[in-house]
Amino acid sequence: MDTNFILTEAELVELTGYVLPSKQRMVLDGMGIRYSIRRDGHIRTTWPWLSMVQAKPIQEDIGFNLEALG
């Protein structure tokens, strides 16, 4: 089996910005990236699954009212 096919833990953290599997799942779900969950709860995804994702346009308004802070 080609181990370069599956993202490493470090690559998954770099992709999602999180170490916790629950947070990684949240980010991957939001990106539309397919993944599987191992019995120990860790996330696994592959490079081909990443390549199948269509880029989504960045939304300008993310719901924060910055004027309320000042």
N, CA, C and O atoms as a CHARMM CRD file, in Angstrom:
* protein
*
  280
    1    1 MET  N      0.84400  -1.18900   0.00000 PROA 1      0.00000
    2    1 MET  CA     0.00000   0.00000   0.00000 PROA 1      0.00000
    3    1 MET  C      0.88600   1.24800   0.00000 PROA 1      0.00000
    4    1 MET  O      1.86300   1.32400   0.74500 PROA 1      0.00000
    5    2 ASP  N      0.55100   2.17900  -0.80300 PROA 2      0.00000
    6    2 ASP  CA     1.30900   3.41800  -0.91200 PROA 2      0.00000
    7    2 ASP  C      0.94300   4.33700   0.25000 PROA 2      0.00000
    8    2 ASP  O     -0.18700   4.82200   0.31100 PROA 2      0.00000
    9    3 THR  N      1.86100   4.58400   1.16200 PROA 3      0.00000
   10    3 THR  CA     1.58100   5.40600   2.33100 PROA 3      0.00000
   11    3 THR  C      1.47400   6.88500   1.99500 PROA 3      0.00000
   12    3 THR  O      0.92200   7.64700   2.78900 PROA 3      0.00000
   13    4 ASN  N      1.98200   7.31800   0.84500 PROA 4      0.00000
   14    4 ASN  CA     1.83700   8.70700   0.43300 PROA 4      0.00000
   15    4 ASN  C      0.42500   9.01800  -0.02900 PROA 4      0.00000
   16    4 ASN  O      0.08100  10.18100  -0.23800 PROA 4      0.00000
   17    5 PHE  N     -0.38300   8.00200  -0.18700 PROA 5      0.00000
   18    5 PHE  CA    -1.77000   8.12300  -0.61800 PROA 5      0.00000
   19    5 PHE  C     -2.62600   8.75500   0.48600 PROA 5      0.00000
   20    5 PHE  O     -3.57300   9.48500   0.19500 PROA 5      0.00000
   21    6 ILE  N     -2.29300   8.47500   1.75300 PROA 6      0.00000
   22    6 ILE  CA    -3.04900   8.94700   2.91000 PROA 6      0.00000
   23    6 ILE  C     -2.31100  10.11600   3.54300 PROA 6      0.00000
   24    6 ILE  O     -1.09000  10.06600   3.68800 PROA 6      0.00000
   25    7 LEU  N     -3.02900  11.16800   3.92300 PROA 7      0.00000
   26    7 LEU  CA    -2.40600  12.29900   4.58300 PROA 7      0.00000
   27    7 LEU  C     -1.85800  11.88200   5.93400 PROA 7      0.00000
   28    7 LEU  O     -2.48100  11.09400   6.64500 PROA 7      0.00000
   29    8 THR  N     -0.71400  12.39900   6.28600 PROA 8      0.00000
   30    8 THR  CA    -0.14000  12.14000   7.59600 PROA 8      0.00000
   31    8 THR  C     -0.88900  12.97300   8.63900 PROA 8      0.00000
   32    8 THR  O     -1.67200  13.85900   8.30000 PROA 8      0.00000
   33    9 GLU  N     -0.63200  12.67000   9.91000 PROA 9      0.00000
   34    9 GLU  CA    -1.23600  13.45800  10.98500 PROA 9      0.00000
   35    9 GLU  C     -0.83200  14.93000  10.85400 PROA 9      0.00000
   36    9 GLU  O     -1.66100  15.82500  11.01800 PROA 9      0.00000
   37   10 ALA  N      0.44200  15.16800  10.55900 PROA 10     0.00000
   38   10 ALA  CA     0.92800  16.54300  10.41500 PROA 10     0.00000
   39   10 ALA  C      0.24400  17.25200   9.24800 PROA 10     0.00000
   40   10 ALA  O     -0.11000  18.42500   9.36600 PROA 10     0.00000
   41   11 GLU  N      0.05600  16.56900   8.13900 PROA 11     0.00000
   42   11 GLU  CA    -0.61500  17.17100   6.98300 PROA 11     0.00000
   43   11 GLU  C     -2.07900  17.47400   7.29400 PROA 11     0.00000
   44   11 GLU  O     -2.61300  18.49000   6.85100 PROA 11     0.00000
   45   12 LEU  N     -2.71800  16.60000   8.04800 PROA 12     0.00000
   46   12 LEU  CA    -4.11000  16.81500   8.42400 PROA 12     0.00000
   47   12 LEU  C     -4.23800  18.02200   9.35800 PROA 12     0.00000
   48   12 LEU  O     -5.17800  18.80800   9.23900 PROA 12     0.00000
   49   13 VAL  N     -3.29300  18.16200  10.28300 PROA 13     0.00000
   50   13 VAL  CA    -3.29000  19.32200  11.17500 PROA 13     0.00000
   51   13 VAL  C     -3.05000  20.59700  10.36800 PROA 13     0.00000
   52   13 VAL  O     -3.69600  21.61600  10.61500 PROA 13     0.00000
   53   14 GLU  N     -2.13300  20.55000   9.41200 PROA 14     0.00000
   54   14 GLU  CA    -1.85900  21.71400   8.56900 PROA 14     0.00000
   55   14 GLU  C     -3.08600  22.09000   7.73400 PROA 14     0.00000
   56   14 GLU  O     -3.38900  23.27100   7.56300 PROA 14     0.00000
   57   15 LEU  N     -3.77800  21.09500   7.22400 PROA 15     0.00000
   58   15 LEU  CA    -4.96400  21.33400   6.40400 PROA 15     0.00000
   59   15 LEU  C     -6.09800  21.93900   7.21200 PROA 15     0.00000
   60   15 LEU  O     -6.74100  22.88900   6.76500 PROA 15     0.00000
   61   16 THR  N     -6.34900  21.39500   8.40100 PROA 16     0.00000
   62   16 THR  CA    -7.51900  21.81100   9.18700 PROA 16     0.00000
   63   16 THR  C     -7.22000  22.89900  10.20100 PROA 16     0.00000
   64   16 THR  O     -8.10200  23.67300  10.57300 PROA 16     0.00000
   65   17 GLY  N     -5.96100  22.95500  10.65000 PROA 17     0.00000
   66   17 GLY  CA    -5.62400  23.91000  11.69400 PROA 17     0.00000
   67   17 GLY  C     -5.91600  23.39100  13.09000 PROA 17     0.00000
   68   17 GLY  O     -5.77800  24.12800  14.06600 PROA 17     0.00000
   69   18 TYR  N     -6.31700  22.13700  13.19600 PROA 18     0.00000
   70   18 TYR  CA    -6.67000  21.55000  14.48700 PROA 18     0.00000
   71   18 TYR  C     -5.99000  20.20500  14.69200 PROA 18     0.00000
   72   18 TYR  O     -5.69300  19.48400  13.74000 PROA 18     0.00000
   73   19 VAL  N     -5.75100  19.88500  15.97200 PROA 19     0.00000
   74   19 VAL  CA    -5.19400  18.59600  16.35300 PROA 19     0.00000
   75   19 VAL  C     -6.31600  17.63400  16.75600 PROA 19     0.00000
   76   19 VAL  O     -6.23100  16.43600  16.48700 PROA 19     0.00000
   77   20 LEU  N     -7.35700  18.14900  17.39400 PROA 20     0.00000
   78   20 LEU  CA    -8.45800  17.31400  17.86000 PROA 20     0.00000
   79   20 LEU  C     -9.27600  16.77100  16.68900 PROA 20     0.00000
   80   20 LEU  O     -9.69600  17.53400  15.81900 PROA 20     0.00000
   81   21 PRO  N     -9.50300  15.45900  16.66400 PROA 21     0.00000
   82   21 PRO  CA   -10.28100  14.86800  15.56900 PROA 21     0.00000
   83   21 PRO  C    -11.68100  15.46600  15.41700 PROA 21     0.00000
   84   21 PRO  O    -12.16800  15.59300  14.29300 PROA 21     0.00000
   85   22 SER  N    -12.33300  15.83200  16.51000 PROA 22     0.00000
   86   22 SER  CA   -13.68000  16.41300  16.40200 PROA 22     0.00000
   87   22 SER  C    -13.65100  17.74500  15.65900 PROA 22     0.00000
   88   22 SER  O    -14.54800  18.03600  14.86800 PROA 22     0.00000
   89   23 LYS  N    -12.63400  18.54400  15.91100 PROA 23     0.00000
   90   23 LYS  CA   -12.47800  19.81900  15.20500 PROA 23     0.00000
   91   23 LYS  C    -12.07100  19.59100  13.75100 PROA 23     0.00000
   92   23 LYS  O    -12.53300  20.29900  12.85500 PROA 23     0.00000
   93   24 GLN  N    -11.20300  18.59900  13.51700 PROA 24     0.00000
   94   24 GLN  CA   -10.81200  18.27100  12.15200 PROA 24     0.00000
   95   24 GLN  C    -12.02500  17.85500  11.33400 PROA 24     0.00000
   96   24 GLN  O    -12.16300  18.25600  10.17900 PROA 24     0.00000
   97   25 ARG  N    -12.90500  17.05400  11.92700 PROA 25     0.00000
   98   25 ARG  CA   -14.12400  16.63400  11.22600 PROA 25     0.00000
   99   25 ARG  C    -14.97800  17.83500  10.86900 PROA 25     0.00000
  100   25 ARG  O    -15.51500  17.90800   9.76400 PROA 25     0.00000
  101   26 MET  N    -15.11000  18.78100  11.79600 PROA 26     0.00000
  102   26 MET  CA   -15.91200  19.97500  11.55800 PROA 26     0.00000
  103   26 MET  C    -15.37100  20.74600  10.34300 PROA 26     0.00000
  104   26 MET  O    -16.13600  21.17500   9.47900 PROA 26     0.00000
  105   27 VAL  N    -14.05600  20.91300  10.29200 PROA 27     0.00000
  106   27 VAL  CA   -13.43900  21.65600   9.18900 PROA 27     0.00000
  107   27 VAL  C    -13.58500  20.89300   7.87200 PROA 27     0.00000
  108   27 VAL  O    -13.94900  21.47600   6.85100 PROA 27     0.00000
  109   28 LEU  N    -13.30300  19.59200   7.89700 PROA 28     0.00000
  110   28 LEU  CA   -13.40500  18.79500   6.67100 PROA 28     0.00000
  111   28 LEU  C    -14.84000  18.76600   6.15000 PROA 28     0.00000
  112   28 LEU  O    -15.06600  18.83000   4.94200 PROA 28     0.00000
  113   29 ASP  N    -15.80500  18.66900   7.06000 PROA 29     0.00000
  114   29 ASP  CA   -17.21500  18.72200   6.64400 PROA 29     0.00000
  115   29 ASP  C    -17.51500  20.05100   5.96800 PROA 29     0.00000
  116   29 ASP  O    -18.17700  20.09400   4.93100 PROA 29     0.00000
  117   30 GLY  N    -17.02300  21.13900   6.56100 PROA 30     0.00000
  118   30 GLY  CA   -17.24300  22.46800   5.98900 PROA 30     0.00000
  119   30 GLY  C    -16.60000  22.64300   4.62600 PROA 30     0.00000
  120   30 GLY  O    -17.10400  23.38700   3.78500 PROA 30     0.00000
  121   31 MET  N    -15.48700  21.95900   4.40700 PROA 31     0.00000
  122   31 MET  CA   -14.78700  22.03600   3.11800 PROA 31     0.00000
  123   31 MET  C    -15.35300  21.05500   2.09600 PROA 31     0.00000
  124   31 MET  O    -15.02300  21.12200   0.91200 PROA 31     0.00000
  125   32 GLY  N    -16.20500  20.14600   2.55900 PROA 32     0.00000
  126   32 GLY  CA   -16.74000  19.13600   1.64800 PROA 32     0.00000
  127   32 GLY  C    -15.74600  18.04100   1.32200 PROA 32     0.00000
  128   32 GLY  O    -15.84200  17.40700   0.27100 PROA 32     0.00000
  129   33 ILE  N    -14.78600  17.81000   2.21800 PROA 33     0.00000
  130   33 ILE  CA   -13.75800  16.79900   1.98800 PROA 33     0.00000
  131   33 ILE  C    -14.18300  15.48200   2.62800 PROA 33     0.00000
  132   33 ILE  O    -14.55300  15.43100   3.80100 PROA 33     0.00000
  133   34 ARG  N    -14.12200  14.44300   1.84900 PROA 34     0.00000
  134   34 ARG  CA   -14.47900  13.10700   2.31300 PROA 34     0.00000
  135   34 ARG  C    -13.37500  12.56400   3.22100 PROA 34     0.00000
  136   34 ARG  O    -12.19200  12.81300   2.98800 PROA 34     0.00000
  137   35 TYR  N    -13.76800  11.82400   4.25200 PROA 35     0.00000
  138   35 TYR  CA   -12.80500  11.23900   5.17900 PROA 35     0.00000
  139   35 TYR  C    -13.41100   9.99600   5.81300 PROA 35     0.00000
  140   35 TYR  O    -14.60400   9.72800   5.67000 PROA 35     0.00000
  141   36 SER  N    -12.57500   9.24400   6.51300 PROA 36     0.00000
  142   36 SER  CA   -13.06200   8.11200   7.29100 PROA 36     0.00000
  143   36 SER  C    -12.53400   8.26800   8.70900 PROA 36     0.00000
  144   36 SER  O    -11.55400   8.97300   8.94900 PROA 36     0.00000
  145   37 ILE  N    -13.19800   7.60300   9.63600 PROA 37     0.00000
  146   37 ILE  CA   -12.81700   7.67600  11.04400 PROA 37     0.00000
  147   37 ILE  C    -12.32600   6.30300  11.47400 PROA 37     0.00000
  148   37 ILE  O    -13.03400   5.30500  11.34200 PROA 37     0.00000
  149   38 ARG  N    -11.11300   6.26700  11.98500 PROA 38     0.00000
  150   38 ARG  CA   -10.55200   5.00800  12.46900 PROA 38     0.00000
  151   38 ARG  C    -11.22500   4.61800  13.78100 PROA 38     0.00000
  152   38 ARG  O    -11.91200   5.43200  14.39700 PROA 38     0.00000
  153   39 ARG  N    -11.02900   3.37900  14.20400 PROA 39     0.00000
  154   39 ARG  CA   -11.60800   2.91100  15.46600 PROA 39     0.00000
  155   39 ARG  C    -11.13400   3.71400  16.66600 PROA 39     0.00000
  156   39 ARG  O    -11.85500   3.84900  17.65400 PROA 39     0.00000
  157   40 ASP  N     -9.91800   4.24700  16.57900 PROA 40     0.00000
  158   40 ASP  CA    -9.40000   5.04200  17.69800 PROA 40     0.00000
  159   40 ASP  C     -9.87300   6.49600  17.64500 PROA 40     0.00000
  160   40 ASP  O     -9.47700   7.31100  18.47800 PROA 40     0.00000
  161   41 GLY  N    -10.72500   6.82000  16.66000 PROA 41     0.00000
  162   41 GLY  CA   -11.30600   8.15400  16.55300 PROA 41     0.00000
  163   41 GLY  C    -10.53400   9.12200  15.67800 PROA 41     0.00000
  164   41 GLY  O    -11.01200  10.22500  15.41500 PROA 41     0.00000
  165   42 HSD  N     -9.35600   8.73900  15.22200 PROA 42     0.00000
  166   42 HSD  CA    -8.57300   9.62600  14.36400 PROA 42     0.00000
  167   42 HSD  C     -9.12400   9.64200  12.94200 PROA 42     0.00000
  168   42 HSD  O     -9.72800   8.67900  12.47000 PROA 42     0.00000
  169   43 ILE  N     -8.89700  10.75200  12.29400 PROA 43     0.00000
  170   43 ILE  CA    -9.40200  10.99500  10.94600 PROA 43     0.00000
  171   43 ILE  C     -8.37900  10.53900   9.91800 PROA 43     0.00000
  172   43 ILE  O     -7.17300  10.67700  10.12300 PROA 43     0.00000
  173   44 ARG  N     -8.86500  10.00100   8.82600 PROA 44     0.00000
  174   44 ARG  CA    -8.01900   9.65900   7.68200 PROA 44     0.00000
  175   44 ARG  C     -8.68500  10.17200   6.41700 PROA 44     0.00000
  176   44 ARG  O     -9.88200   9.98200   6.20100 PROA 44     0.00000
  177   45 THR  N     -7.88900  10.82000   5.59400 PROA 45     0.00000
  178   45 THR  CA    -8.35800  11.22100   4.27600 PROA 45     0.00000
  179   45 THR  C     -7.21800  11.00100   3.29200 PROA 45     0.00000
  180   45 THR  O     -6.07200  10.80300   3.69400 PROA 45     0.00000
  181   46 THR  N     -7.52900  11.03600   2.03200 PROA 46     0.00000
  182   46 THR  CA    -6.53900  10.73300   1.00500 PROA 46     0.00000
  183   46 THR  C     -6.36600  11.92000   0.05600 PROA 46     0.00000
  184   46 THR  O     -7.23000  12.79100  -0.04400 PROA 46     0.00000
  185   47 TRP  N     -5.23600  11.92600  -0.62800 PROA 47     0.00000
  186   47 TRP  CA    -4.99700  12.97800  -1.61300 PROA 47     0.00000
  187   47 TRP  C     -6.03000  12.96100  -2.73700 PROA 47     0.00000
  188   47 TRP  O     -6.47600  14.03000  -3.15300 PROA 47     0.00000
  189   48 PRO  N     -6.43100  11.78700  -3.24800 PROA 48     0.00000
  190   48 PRO  CA    -7.47500  11.80600  -4.28000 PROA 48     0.00000
  191   48 PRO  C     -8.79700  12.40900  -3.78300 PROA 48     0.00000
  192   48 PRO  O     -9.48700  13.08900  -4.54400 PROA 48     0.00000
  193   49 TRP  N     -9.15200  12.16800  -2.52400 PROA 49     0.00000
  194   49 TRP  CA   -10.37700  12.76500  -1.98300 PROA 49     0.00000
  195   49 TRP  C    -10.25800  14.27800  -1.92400 PROA 49     0.00000
  196   49 TRP  O    -11.23500  14.99200  -2.14700 PROA 49     0.00000
  197   50 LEU  N     -9.05200  14.77300  -1.62100 PROA 50     0.00000
  198   50 LEU  CA    -8.84600  16.22200  -1.61500 PROA 50     0.00000
  199   50 LEU  C     -8.95000  16.80000  -3.01800 PROA 50     0.00000
  200   50 LEU  O     -9.49200  17.88800  -3.21100 PROA 50     0.00000
  201   51 SER  N     -8.43100  16.07300  -3.98900 PROA 51     0.00000
  202   51 SER  CA    -8.42900  16.58100  -5.35800 PROA 51     0.00000
  203   51 SER  C     -9.82500  16.61700  -5.97000 PROA 51     0.00000
  204   51 SER  O    -10.03700  17.29500  -6.97500 PROA 51     0.00000
  205   52 MET  N    -10.77500  15.90000  -5.38500 PROA 52     0.00000
  206   52 MET  CA   -12.14300  15.88100  -5.90900 PROA 52     0.00000
  207   52 MET  C    -12.97000  17.07500  -5.43300 PROA 52     0.00000
  208   52 MET  O    -14.06300  17.30900  -5.94800 PROA 52     0.00000
  209   53 VAL  N    -12.47000  17.82700  -4.46700 PROA 53     0.00000
  210   53 VAL  CA   -13.21700  18.93600  -3.88900 PROA 53     0.00000
  211   53 VAL  C    -13.19500  20.12700  -4.84400 PROA 53     0.00000
  212   53 VAL  O    -12.14500  20.51500  -5.35500 PROA 53     0.00000
  213   54 GLN  N    -14.35300  20.68500  -5.06700 PROA 54     0.00000
  214   54 GLN  CA   -14.46000  21.88800  -5.87900 PROA 54     0.00000
  215   54 GLN  C    -14.17000  23.08900  -4.99300 PROA 54     0.00000
  216   54 GLN  O    -14.68900  23.18400  -3.88100 PROA 54     0.00000
  217   55 ALA  N    -13.35200  23.99400  -5.47800 PROA 55     0.00000
  218   55 ALA  CA   -13.05100  25.19800  -4.71000 PROA 55     0.00000
  219   55 ALA  C    -14.31700  26.02800  -4.56000 PROA 55     0.00000
  220   55 ALA  O    -15.04700  26.25700  -5.52500 PROA 55     0.00000
  221   56 LYS  N    -14.56500  26.47400  -3.33300 PROA 56     0.00000
  222   56 LYS  CA   -15.73300  27.30800  -3.05800 PROA 56     0.00000
  223   56 LYS  C    -15.27600  28.75800  -2.95600 PROA 56     0.00000
  224   56 LYS  O    -14.21400  29.03400  -2.39900 PROA 56     0.00000
  225   57 PRO  N    -16.06900  29.69100  -3.49100 PROA 57     0.00000
  226   57 PRO  CA   -15.67600  31.10000  -3.38800 PROA 57     0.00000
  227   57 PRO  C    -15.69800  31.55300  -1.92800 PROA 57     0.00000
  228   57 PRO  O    -16.53300  31.11100  -1.14000 PROA 57     0.00000
  229   58 ILE  N    -14.78200  32.42700  -1.58800 PROA 58     0.00000
  230   58 ILE  CA   -14.72500  32.97800  -0.23300 PROA 58     0.00000
  231   58 ILE  C    -15.83700  33.99300  -0.08700 PROA 58     0.00000
  232   58 ILE  O    -16.00300  34.87700  -0.92700 PROA 58     0.00000
  233   59 GLN  N    -16.59800  33.86000   0.99200 PROA 59     0.00000
  234   59 GLN  CA   -17.68500  34.80000   1.25400 PROA 59     0.00000
  235   59 GLN  C    -17.12400  36.01500   1.97100 PROA 59     0.00000
  236   59 GLN  O    -16.35600  35.88700   2.92400 PROA 59     0.00000
  237   60 GLU  N    -17.50600  37.17700   1.51500 PROA 60     0.00000
  238   60 GLU  CA   -17.01000  38.40800   2.11500 PROA 60     0.00000
  239   60 GLU  C    -17.58000  38.59300   3.52100 PROA 60     0.00000
  240   60 GLU  O    -16.83600  38.93900   4.43900 PROA 60     0.00000
  241   61 ASP  N    -18.86500  38.37300   3.70900 PROA 61     0.00000
  242   61 ASP  CA   -19.50500  38.57500   4.99900 PROA 61     0.00000
  243   61 ASP  C    -19.53700  37.25300   5.75200 PROA 61     0.00000
  244   61 ASP  O    -20.22800  36.31700   5.34800 PROA 61     0.00000
  245   62 ILE  N    -18.78300  37.18000   6.85300 PROA 62     0.00000
  246   62 ILE  CA   -18.76900  35.94100   7.62400 PROA 62     0.00000
  247   62 ILE  C    -19.63500  36.04000   8.87900 PROA 62     0.00000
  248   62 ILE  O    -19.57200  35.16700   9.74600 PROA 62     0.00000
  249   63 GLY  N    -20.43400  37.08800   8.98000 PROA 63     0.00000
  250   63 GLY  CA   -21.39700  37.18100  10.06300 PROA 63     0.00000
  251   63 GLY  C    -20.96100  37.98600  11.27100 PROA 63     0.00000
  252   63 GLY  O    -21.70300  38.06000  12.25000 PROA 63     0.00000
  253   64 PHE  N    -19.79400  38.58600  11.23700 PROA 64     0.00000
  254   64 PHE  CA   -19.34300  39.38800  12.36900 PROA 64     0.00000
  255   64 PHE  C    -19.74200  40.84400  12.15400 PROA 64     0.00000
  256   64 PHE  O    -19.62100  41.38200  11.05400 PROA 64     0.00000
  257   65 ASN  N    -20.21300  41.45900  13.21600 PROA 65     0.00000
  258   65 ASN  CA   -20.52400  42.87700  13.18000 PROA 65     0.00000
  259   65 ASN  C    -19.37700  43.61000  13.87400 PROA 65     0.00000
  260   65 ASN  O    -19.40800  43.81400  15.08800 PROA 65     0.00000
  261   66 LEU  N    -18.38300  43.99900  13.11000 PROA 66     0.00000
  262   66 LEU  CA   -17.20700  44.63500  13.67700 PROA 66     0.00000
  263   66 LEU  C    -17.51300  46.02400  14.24700 PROA 66     0.00000
  264   66 LEU  O    -16.79500  46.49300  15.12900 PROA 66     0.00000
  265   67 GLU  N    -18.55200  46.68100  13.76500 PROA 67     0.00000
  266   67 GLU  CA   -18.92100  47.99300  14.28800 PROA 67     0.00000
  267   67 GLU  C    -19.41200  47.88000  15.72500 PROA 67     0.00000
  268   67 GLU  O    -19.30300  48.84400  16.48400 PROA 67     0.00000
  269   68 ALA  N    -19.95000  46.72600  16.12000 PROA 68     0.00000
  270   68 ALA  CA   -20.43800  46.54000  17.47600 PROA 68     0.00000
  271   68 ALA  C    -19.30500  46.48800  18.49200 PROA 68     0.00000
  272   68 ALA  O    -19.53200  46.69400  19.68400 PROA 68     0.00000
  273   69 LEU  N    -18.08800  46.21400  18.03400 PROA 69     0.00000
  274   69 LEU  CA   -16.94800  46.13000  18.93400 PROA 69     0.00000
  275   69 LEU  C    -16.42600  47.50700  19.34600 PROA 69     0.00000
  276   69 LEU  O    -15.78700  47.64500  20.38900 PROA 69     0.00000
  277   70 GLY  N    -16.69400  48.50800  18.53900 PROA 70     0.00000
  278   70 GLY  CA   -16.10600  49.82400  18.78900 PROA 70     0.00000
  279   70 GLY  C    -17.02800  50.73800  19.42300 PROA 70     0.00000
  280   70 GLY  O    -16.67300  51.88500  19.69500 PROA 70     0.00000
